[in-house]
């Protein structure tokens, strides 16, 4: 899979505490729904005992997202907090079990869906930031990421006749999967198969769940920071311009379309910031509304003089409060780290008197740094700890701030490298299984680190270690990090006495309102 800025780095637009839990689970649920043609009455969900989901699926949004997806809802649907109740009212029975499956990936979903007519199974992983991969379908090993129209055809014998009927169809890829005597023909394309195949065959059509479609023979100009610098060949092309070139090649978009799509994201972020400062309410969270008081004190001069940094802190905390109240946010690159990058960019751009197009270009520059990170590694804290989320966000934000300042390509890359270096080893340990504490502070730290590294890069500080090597190092550190420190609720601040008391209180409160969170 070739990474897209909009598919894998800046986005999705969503509700919920965690993109790798809620948004990814929702996308998996939507594909599972279409696998059953929307007709099913029983769902078995299995999580591997050694993975991250047995201890987090309820409180970090996996259930909410999965149920919303099974209902066919969008990731920003305001009904998501009530998805469990809505699924029950739709007559669907759900059983969630913990099993010893030995799944290599900690975010693995095993689904078995039944109707009066058929039973289907699906195994999928959440790879970070809302991205997914379906890796097994009815026992067939596949790779489906949700970025194209998937037509699936089951056969009990030879498939030559099916393939012959498809010879004139414009497909990106036609794959034949085998499992014993069974065959599964998978057709990836920009459209679904129509009347090319007789309807008496078992045919399923799964719609894309990502905003930027894949297509045949995609070729991007570079996939790593080193390749990008070689491609630039010393011309000093702005990082945002290279990001536009990359996404045009990846998505088949025009320059205007790329910038317009990011400008739309900027407007969503700015609305969410205003909502957060005005005040948010939600029952199932640890922290209440705090950013409003910070705003009052900042404007009255009662805070220490932090310059634009105070505005950054305000915007970051406001976005985190919106996330924790199930408001609309943009995973950038994840929901747990949704505030550091956009909060820093919008706050600094406003302080500098820059417009939304400048903000969009800064986010595009950040998005390209994110492409390099997720191509080599991951955004999933369950895989790499919070260095994969907050560290990545800080690295991306540092490059974005240099872009706002009109810095050079080399300076933007230097800032990104220094920012990630500073946060290598950061663990993921949300208190009471809510992505609030210490996540709020870590987003503020990530944004503050980004500002410091941006200014250091602009002043000519030497990052010493190239960005690609820093990313590879973070990946190695993530592999060395104990499972308990990778978003499992089994280590770090999650296991303090206060955290356990809070978890019990929130669990009791949640039970009292039927899990609605309101």
N, C-alpha and C positions, 0 to 999 in steps of 0.2 A: 504494500500500500504506500502510495506517495502522499505525504502529509499536505494538508491544506490549512492555511491560516484560519479560515472560517470554520472548517470542520473540526479541527484538532487543537487549536490554540486559543483563539478569541471567540468564545461561544461554548456551549449554547446559551441562548436567552432562556432563563429557567426560574423556577421556584424550588426551594429546598435547601437543606444544609450542606449537601455534598454532591458535586457533579459526578464523581466516580461511583456514588451510591445512587442518588435519585435520578439524575438525567440519564445516566447509562442504563439503569434498570428500566426506566421508562421506554427507552429505545428497544431494549431487548423484549419488553412486554408487547410493544407494538408489532414487532416482527413475529412474535409467537401468536398474537391474535390473528394476523393475516395467514399464518400457517394453517390455522383452523377455519379460515374464511369467516372469522368473527363468531363462530358457533361452537361453544364449549360450555360444559357445566361443572367441570372438575379440574383443578390444577394442583399438582404436587410440585413443591419447590424444595430442592435439596441443596444444602451448603456443606462443604467439606469441613470437618471438625478442625483441621489444622489451618484453615484459611482465616480471613479477617471478618467474614460475614456472620458467622454464628453469634458473635458478641455485639454486632453493630447494626444488623439489618433493620431492626425495629426503630432505633432512635436516630440513625443517620440518614433515613429517607429511602432505603432500598425498597422496603415494603410499599411505601407510599408511591414511589415512582413505578415500581413493577405493576402494581394494581392499576395505576393510572394508564400505563401503556396497554395493559390487557383490556382496558375500557376504550382504548383508541384516542385518549386525550393527548394534548400537546404539553410540552415540558413547562410552559408558562401558564397553564390552565389554572384559574383561581380555585377550582374545585379539588385540586390535588390533595390537600390535607384530609379530605373526606373520602378518598378513593377506596379505602377498605370497606367502609359502610356501603358505598355505591356498588361495589362488586358483589357484596352479599345480597343487596337488594335486586341485583340483576340475576340472582339465582345461581351464582357460581360459588362452589365450595373450594376453599383453599386450605391445603395442609402444608406446613413448613417443617422440615425435618433436618436434623444435623446427622451427617453420615461420614463414614471413613472411606472417602473416595480417592484420596491421594492426588488431588488435583494440583498440578504444578503452580498455577496462578492463584493468588490469594482471593481474588475477586471473581470466583467462578459461580455461575448460576446454572443449575440443572433443573430443567422444567419438563414435566410430563403433563400434557393436556388431553382431556378426554371429552368426547361428545357421544351422543347416541349412535353416531355413524363411524367414528374413527378415534384412534389414539396416536398422538405424535409426541416425539421427544426432541428437545433442543438443549444444547450446552453452549454457553456463551461466557465471555470474560469482559469485564470492564477494565479498560486499559489506561484510564486516567482522563480527567477533564471532560467526561461525558462520552468519550470514544469507546467503541465496543468492537468485538469480533465474535461472530458465531463460528464455533469450531467443530460442531457436530450436529447433525440433523438426522434423526432416525437411525443412528449408527453409522452414518456416512461422514467421514472426515472432510470438512469443507473449510473455507475461509470467506466469510461474508461480513463486510464492514458497514453496510447500509448506505453506500454512496452510489447506487445504481438500481435500476429496475431488475429484479431477480425473478425469472420464470423457472419454476422447478417442475420436472416431469419424472414420475416414478415408473419404472419398468421392471418386470420380473425376468426378462430375458434379453436378447440382443436389442441394440438400440439403433442399428443401421438405418432402419426405416424412419425413425424419428429424425436422425441427423440429415437424411436425404431431404426431408421436408423443410429443413432449416437452411438449405444451401444459399437461398437468395435473401435470407433475413440479415439485416445489418446489426450484427451482434458485436459487442466489445470482446467477448470471450465465451466460448462454449466448452464446458467441462463435463466429463463423464466420470462419475464416482462409482466405485464398486464396493459391495459388502456382501460376500458370499455369492449367491446367485442373483442378487438384486442389483439394480442399476438406478442411479439418480443422474439425470441430465440437468445441468445448471446453466442457464443462459443469462449472462450479464449484458445489459444493453441500456440504451437511453429510453427505450420504450418496452412495453410488454409484448410477448408473442400474442398474435391475434388468431386469425382463422388458419394459420399455417399448420396447426395441430388439431386433430379431431378431439372434441370435448369428452369422448368416452375415456380418454386417458386420464390418469390422476395428475392434474395440473394445479399448481399453486402459484400465486403471484404476490410477491412481497415488495412493497413500495419502499423507496429510499427514505431514510430517517435523518440524513445529513443535508445541510443546505447547499453544498457544492457537489455537483454530480461528477462521477468518474467518467472516463471515456477511453476509447481505444488508443493505445500507443501514446500515452501521456509522456512528455519529456520536459523536465524542469531544468533550468540553467545550472543549478547547483543544489547540493543537499547537505553541505556542511559549511562552517564558517571559513575554513581554509579554501574550499572550492569557490566560495563567493569572492574572497579576496583575490584569488587567482583570476576569476572571471572579470573582476573590476580592473585588474592589471594596472593599478596605480592611478586610474582616472579620477578617483575621489568621488564616485557616484554616491549621492546621499543614500543612507540605509533605507529610507522609506521608498525611494525610487526602485531600488533593487527588490524590495518586498512586493511592490506593485508588479514588477516584471515577473517575479516568481508566481504570484497568484494568477496573473493573466495566463501564464503557461499551464499552471495546474488546473485551473477551472474553466479555461476557454472564455474568460471574461475580458471586457474592455477595461482600459484604465479608468474611465468614468464610472463603470459599474463597480470596480473594486473600491474606489474611494467613496462612492455613494453608499455602498454596503457598510463600510466602516463608520461613515458619518451617521448612519442610522443607529449603530451600536452606541456611538457617543451620545446621541440624544436619549437613548434608553437609560444610560448610566447617569446622565445629568438629572433626569426625572427621579431616578431612584435616590440620588444624593439629596435632592430637595425633600423627598418623602421621609428619608431618614432623619434629617435635621428637624423637620416639623414634628416628628414623633411617631413611634410605632408601638403596637400592642400585640402581645401573643402570650398565651399561657405557658406553653411547653418550652420555656427557655430559662437560662440562668440569669442573664443580665437584662435589665430593663432599658428604658430610653436614657442614654447618658450624653449623646452627642449634642443635644439641644443646650444643655448647661455649658458645655465646652464652647459652643457658638456664642452664648451670651457673654461669657467671661472673656472670650477672645475680642469681641467687639467693644467691650467696656474697658479693655486695657488691663484686666486683672490677671492675665497670664504672663509668664516670662516671655520676653521678646524672641520668638523663634522665626520671625519673618514669614516667608511663604510656607515654611514647614508646619506652622500652626494650622494653616488652611488645609494642608495635606492631611494632618492628623484628623481634623474635623471631617473631611470628606471620606477618609478611610473608615473611620468609626461609624459614620452614618451609613455607608454601604454595608458594613458588617451587621448593623442592626436591622436593616431591611432584609438581608439574607436570613437572619435568625427569626424574623417575624413572618416568613414565607412570602415575602414580597418578591417582585421581579428583579433579578440581577443578571449579570452576564458573567459566566465563568471565564476568568481571564488570568491564568489558564484553567483554574478550577473554581468551584464554589467556595471551598475552604480558603482559597487565596484570591477571592474575587475582588478584593478592595484595594490592594497595594498598588497595582498597576494603574487601573482607571482613576483611582482617587488621586494618585500623584500627578498623573497627566492632566486631568481636568483642573485640579487646584493650581498647578504651576502655570498652565496655559492662561487661566483667568488672571492670575497675578501678573502675567506678562502682557495682558491685553490681547491675546491671540484668539482666533475664531475656531469654530468647530472643524473646519477643514484642516487646520494645523494640528488639532487634537487627533483627528482621524489619521493623519500622516504619521504622527508619533506612535499611535497604536499599531499601525502597520509595521513600522520599524521594530517595535517590540514583538510583533507577531512573527517576524522573520527570525529573530533570536529564539523564539519559542519553537519554530520549525526545527532549528538545529538541535535544540534540547530534546524534543520528543522523537526526532528521527533517530538519535543515538541512544535515547534513554526512555524516560517516562515522566508523566506528571502525577502519577498515582502514589499517594503517601503510603498506601498499603504495600507498595513495592519498595519505595526508596525513602520513606520518612518524610517529614515536612520540608526537608531540603529540596524534595522534588516539587513541592507546591510553593511554599513561601520563598525558597531559594530561587526557583525558576522565575517566579513573579518579580522578585527583586532584580534579577539579572535583566529581565525584559524591560522593567521600568527604568533602570539606569540608562539603557540605550535609548528609550523613548525620551527621557529628559534631555539627554545630549542632543537629540534631534530637535526638540523644541528650542534649544539654545543655538541652533544652527551649527553645531559641531560637525566635525568630519566623520567619515566612515570609520577611520581608525580609532577615533576617540569614542565613538559609540560602542565599538567592539571591545575596547579596553575597559569601558565602564561596565559592560555586561560581564566580562571576565572577573573583574575585581568584586563585583557584587555577589556573584555566585561563590567565589572563593571564601568570602566572609561568612557564608551560611552553610558551608559543607558540614555535615554531621547533625543538622537540626532534626530532632525527633518529632514524631507526631503522637500526641498524648491528650486528646480532647477530654476535658473533665466531664464526668457524668454522661459521656457518650454524646454530648452536644458540641457542635463545631463552633464554640464561642470562646471558651477559656482553655488554653492560652492563645487561641487562634486570633482573637481581636488584637492582642498585643503583638503577636508575631506578624500580622499584616502591617501594623504601624512600624515595627522594626524593619520589615522588608522595604517599605516605602522610604523610611528615613535613611536606610543603608543605600538605597538607590540614589537619593539626592546627594549624599556624601560622595559616592563613587562617580556620579556624573560630574560633579565639580572637580574632583581629583583628576578625572580623565581630561576635562577641558583645560586643566592647568598643566597637563603633560605628564602626570604620574604614570609610571611604568607598571603594567599589570604582571609582567614577567612570564606568567603561564598563559599560553594561548587558550582561547575559549573552548575549543574542541577538547583539549586535554583536561580542562577543568570539568567539563561535562562528564568525560570518561571517568575522572576521579570520583565525582559524586556518585556515579553508577556503582563503582567498586565499593565505596563506603556504604551505600544502600544495601548491597549484597552482604556486607559484613555486619549490618545492623540487626540486632535480635528482633524476632517477630514481635515481641512485646512492645517494642518502641515504634511500630509501624501501624498506627491507627487500629489497634485491637482492643483498647480499653483494658489492657493487661499490664501496662507499665507506665513509668513516668508519673506526671501529676494525676493521671487517671486513677492511680491506686492510693492516693493520700486519704487519710481518714475523712477530711472535709469533702473530698470528691465522692466518697462512698455514701456519706450522709445526704449530699445533694442528689445523688442518683436515686436513692430510696425515696426522697421527698418528691422528685419529679415523676418517678414511676407511679407513686400513689396518686399524684395529681392527674397524671395521664389516665390512669384507670378510672378516676372519678368522672372524667368527661368523655369516656368512651374512646380515648385515643385521638380525639379531634384536634387537640392542641389549642382550642379557642377558650 
